[in-house]
Amino acid sequence: MRVTLRLFASLRTGRFDEAEFELPPAATVGEALDAAGVPRLEAAIVFVDGRHADFDHPLAEGDSLGVFPPIGGG
């Protein structure tokens, strides 16, 4: 199945902004991050089709993932 992965903020450094990945059926968010080379510790906030998801969330054909690093400030 094909999914789109969008990286935001510092996750883009040395990587990509947006890319499509071919994954096996029933792959999870965590497996998509692994395939993209994004360490799970760097992925603090994940959305699948605009809804918050965890690493165990199963993906479907055409899903769109948005991945954000930990957010700091003050």
QUISUL-V827771 format. One record per residue. OMEGA is omega in whole degrees, 0 to 359 (* if undefined). Layout:
omega->(OMEGA | OMEGA)
//
This chain:
omega->(182 | 176 | 177 | 180 | 178 | 178 | 182 | 175 | 186 | 178 | 180 | 184 | 179 | 180 | 182 | 174 | 182 | 179 | 175 | 180 | 174 | 183 | 176 | 177 | 178 | 175 | 181 | 175 | 180 | 179 | 176 | 178 | 178 | 181 | 181 | 181 | 178 | 180 | 182 | 179 | 180 | 182 | 184 | 183 | 180 | 175 | 172 | 183 | 176 | 180 | 181 | 180 | 176 | 185 | 181 | 182 | 178 | 181 | 177 | 178 | 176 | 179 | 178 | 180 | 171 | 185 | 182 | 175 | 173 | 183 | 179 | 178 | 179 | *)
//
